[in-house]
């Protein structure tokens, strides 16, 4: 004798089986060709995809001309382009001083870079702010780049 519980149990089993079959079919049809394993070469006729390549769009950072800034923010050197005479850097802060401008002091042997910050307002919001870009110089040459790098 079949009870309502048995009928319900069979219905749920059939529904679950149907859903699994449909899911497998959908995933198989959407997958197309499988990606080659990392480090392998692509099949002939297909272009190689750069893995882990990030090329952000950098903008020129505003210069600071205040004689004595209220605060400075640690920065990280991203790269130096000696042909274009650009110093690429990033500065981040999660404190009350947000990076917003760059100060450059040049001598014959070095270039000192300082990222200056301003308060985010009162009260301190502790937002995480990142400044990414480059400093354009007339000439870098072989000078050492120094500053409050982190």
N, C-alpha and C positions, 0 to 999 in steps of 0.2 A: 504494500500500500504506500502510495506517494503522499507525503505531507506537504503543506505549504512551505515549510522550512527547507525541504529537499529541493523543491522547485526554485525557490529563491536562491539557494546555494548553487544550483546548476546554472541559473541565469547569470549570476555574478561571475562564475568561472568562465562561461562562454564570452561574456562581455570583456573580461580581463584578457582572455586569449585573443579576441578580435582586436582589442586596442594595441596589444603587443605586436601583432602581425602588421597592423597599419603603421605603427611607429617604425618598425624595422624597414618596411617598404618605403616610407617617406625618407628615412635617413639614407637608405641605399640609393634612391633616385636623386637626392640632392647632392650626394657626395661627388658624383662625377668621377674623375680620376683622383686617385689618392696622391697626396703630396709625397715627394721623395723624402727619405730619411735625411735628417740634418747632416750636412757635410758631404752628401752625395752630389753627383752632377745630374742636371736635369736631362730628360730624354732629348734626342736630337730634334731641332726645330723649335724648342721651347726656350725662352730667355731665362737666364739665371736670375733668381730673386735675391736682392741684397738682404741678408738677415741681420737684424740688430742695427741697421743704419738709421740714424736720426739726423735730419738736417734742418734744424730750426731756423727760422727767419730772424736774423739779428738786426736790430736797429741801432743807430748811433745814439749813445747815451748823452743826456744833458750834462754840461759842465757846471761845476760849482765855483763861484767866484767870491764866496763869503770868506773873509780873512780867517775867522776862527769858528768852525762849525760846532754846533751844540753836541753832536754825537757822530760817531763813525760806525760803520757796519763792516764786519769781516767779509771778504770776498774770495772767490776762487778763480784762478786763471784757467780759461777754457783753451785758448790757443793764441799764438802770436803769428800774425801775417806780416812778415817783413817786406814783402813786395808791395802790398797795399798800405803798409804802415798803420796797421790796426792791432789793438790789443783787445781780444774778446774775453769777457769775464761775466761771472754771475755772482750775485750777492743775495742772500736770503736772511730774513729775520722773523722770528716769531715773538719778539718782544714789543716794547712800546715805540721803538725807533725803527721806522721803515726806510729801506734804501731808496733814494730817489735821484741823487746826482753823483758825479764823479769829479774829483780834483786830481790834476796831474801836475807834478813838480819835476822839471827836467834839469839834469846837469849833463856835463860832457860824458860821464861814465854810467849814469843810471837814469831810470824813469821811475818816479815814485807815484803810485796810484793809491788814492784814498777814496773809498765810497762813503759818502756822507748820508746821514739819515735825518728824518724829521719825525716828530711825534705823530701818532695816528689820531690824536684828539684826546680830549679829556672826558671821561676816564679812559684808561688804557684798555683796548679791546683784545690785545694779545693775538691779533691776526697774523697769519703767516704770509709774508709778502716777499716776492722774488723779483729782482731786477736782472735782466739778461740783455746783453748787447755788446757794443764795441766802442772803444775810444779811438778817434781818428787823430793821428799825429802827422807832422810834416816829414819826420824821419825817425826810424827806430834804430837802424844800424845794428851794432853788436852790443848795445847798452843793456845792462842788467835791469830787470823789472822788479821793483820792490814795492812794499806797502803793507797794509794791514790784512794780508791774505790769511785765510783760515787754513 
